[in-house]
């Protein structure tokens, strides 16, 4: 594999003409590939045409009430803990919140699996797939052939008949919406149910922690929220609408900065060079079938793109120059690049921003001695 740290290589490596590498094999999440796991670029384009519109902000805002209900429920949990003198594990509760709000978005109702006794069970089921998924990602040329052997496939690949693990989520999905039988739709639902809590909640945790541990940032965010409350754009007792959140420039700069410094998927994201090979800008030739990749955790700290202080938290960088701010937005690699950019980006932003804004405007905090309470 060839890995690159130069941000200018991103449009070349992640050009739409390159297919994904075997890293993205679907086996650990079931046999049928979801959008993100579709290797062939033509098949991906066909699927994206079908599914991407359902993740547009315009469509999601019609379902905003579902997220608001989950936010309200979570704040009630925090307030009850405070009344009883108990600390709150924000990271854990954020995962439960993302799980519930994602189910509301996907199924449009209050599903049975959202009850307190079921959420931890299903979150645990999602976590159970982490090891085989990571092994498949790290050793695709070893794991993928294994998963094609009938006996090993039976042991490793999850099925809806399983009594535990990821198969529980498959079974829950069938119970929630029996009429959904199309394999493509099922694959997308299962991926979102499994991946959302462990990708969106870390962003929310990183955002809140960064704000609370930087006095200047905390003062600026609270001042902006207070100003919005004073004009009735926000209300501490009601979840903030996205229309109001998106008009909080400093807070949104904090969101971009948290996504830049703490990408939920920081690892190398490989592509496969096509049959004709690839010529790099410096003239070197890369043979066919070579894996080429870059990592968000590296690209997002490129000093040429994000400034000499790219390694430190400074939300102001997103507000200083409009042209450079737009360029940084384009090359922010947390969400991927081009036609393969994360289809769930809008879902993650909605869930993360609504949670942190409401927590920031409706609660006071005391940090625990180890991490954030």
Secondary structure, DSSP 8 states (H G I E B T S, - for coil): -EE---GGGHHHHT-TTSEE-GGG--GGG-SS--GGG--SHHHHHHHHHHHGGGGSHHHHGGGHHHHHHHHHHHHHHHHHHHHTT----HHHHHHHHHHHHHHHHHHSS--GGGSHHHHHHHHHHHHHTHHHHHHHHH-HHHHHHHHHSHHHHHHHS--TT-SSTHHHHHHHHHHH-TT---HHHHHHHHHHHHHHHHHHHHHHHHHHHHHHH-HHHHHHHHHHHHHHHHTTS-BTTB---HHHHTT-HHHHHHHHHHHHHS-SS-SB--EE--TT-EE-TTS-EE-TT-EEE-BHHHHTT-HHHH-TTTTS--TTHHHH-HHHHHHHHHH-GGG--GGGS-TTHHHHHHHHHHHHHHHHHH------SSS--
